[in-house]
Amino acid sequence: MIDLRSDTVTRPTAGMREAMATAEVGDDVYGEDPTVAELEAEVAALFGHEAALFAPTGSMANQIALQLLVPPGDELLCDADAHVVTYEIGAAAAYGGISSRTWPAVGAEIDPDLVAGMVRPDGYFAVPTRAIAVEQTHNRGGGGVIPLATLRELRRIADDHELALHCDGARIWHAHVADGVPLHEYGALFDTLSVCLSKGLGAPVGSLVVGSAEKIARARFVRKRMGGGMRQVGVLAAAGRYALAYHVERLADDHAKAARLAEAVAPFGVLASPVRTNIVPLDLTKHPLDAKALAAAARAQGLLISVLGPRTARLVTHLDVPDDAITRAADTLTTLLRA
Ligand SMILES: Cc1ncc(COP(=O)(O)O)c(C=O)c1O
């Protein structure tokens, strides 16, 4: 099977397993795991922030950050297709009491003026807006990369209205590789970021919340409250450190592979948007096959793809898909789409 459903399906490499097996560990709830401490310091430094906190999942990292930025009852603004309001199962409302309001799904093509127009001021007559969240790269937005100029504009709007700005940076590494923007330049624009080690970087588990020392001290408390305090978790932090050392710059290969797949399917009019990173979004609105039918036919040919909606599907490249598998996947897709 060639698995293009997601970049989360990767398995730890031999080198990563070796790093995990030999990691120094301690009880991290006591703050005694040296490998976790090293990972947290390394990631904080990469983004030019004071501190970072290791969390089991990207969803928890996002939700910890949002709870730091938005008090219960107050409001978060984000894209209608953002992971935080689509795939986190209502966590912002359920755990943080956060009211979320969305702008129409536009992926990475955010209109800062539209966002500015949505901000509600403090007062007793309306829900006050406290934070804006963006997703870099945008998962349901086809792996789109929000331009630096847009992010700077959003920072200005956040400052003007005294709002916080959060980045769901599950795939911020992909944006960094695609646009060449240094990670610390992204970091400087946000109050908090969540970044993932298990989306394309190949670690089995792990995300971090990044922010000021004060925020991360609070984040540690919120993580424990959510049941995310972990013990000898240096074995996982070691996988993350390995991923950062060896699997960031190679994302360019995944982007090139996605571009090859995009080129193969484009003649059939099913490419939803231009491919910038490792995600190839398919729009089957004008094609005789719907998403389920295409996925079922592909599965029968040994290719797994994701169904995101009745006429929406997705292919994702990652480090477990070699070049020859991309060639086979492209052949399979062109055969099915042509039929
Ligand atoms: C953009 C984005 N944010 C957050 C997450 C959440 O990560 P996790 O599955 O580790 O909770 C994902 C997962 O794919 C994602 O794509």
The ligand as a MOL file (V3000), in Angstrom:
LIG
                    3D

  0  0  0     0  0            999 V3000
M  V30 BEGIN CTAB
M  V30 COUNTS 16 16 0 0 0
M  V30 BEGIN ATOM
M  V30 1 C -3.0010 22.0110 11.2280 0
M  V30 2 C -3.0870 20.9950 12.3250 0
M  V30 3 N -3.0990 21.4030 13.5890 0
M  V30 4 C -3.1660 20.5430 14.6120 0
M  V30 5 C -3.2100 19.1950 14.3850 0
M  V30 6 C -3.3920 18.2830 15.5730 0
M  V30 7 O -2.4490 17.3630 15.7780 0
M  V30 8 P -2.7460 16.0440 16.6430 0
M  V30 9 O -3.3200 15.0540 15.7160 0
M  V30 10 O -1.3670 15.6940 17.1330 0
M  V30 11 O -3.6550 16.4090 17.7570 0
M  V30 12 C -3.1800 18.7030 13.0700 0
M  V30 13 C -3.2380 17.2580 12.7990 0
M  V30 14 O -3.1460 16.7880 11.6920 0
M  V30 15 C -3.1310 19.6430 12.0110 0
M  V30 16 O -3.1330 19.2440 10.7300 0
M  V30 END ATOM
M  V30 BEGIN BOND
M  V30 1 1 1 2
M  V30 2 1 2 3
M  V30 3 2 2 15
M  V30 4 2 3 4
M  V30 5 1 4 5
M  V30 6 1 5 6
M  V30 7 2 5 12
M  V30 8 1 6 7
M  V30 9 1 7 8
M  V30 10 2 8 9
M  V30 11 1 8 10
M  V30 12 1 8 11
M  V30 13 1 12 13
M  V30 14 1 12 15
M  V30 15 2 13 14
M  V30 16 1 15 16
M  V30 END BOND
M  V30 END CTAB
M  END
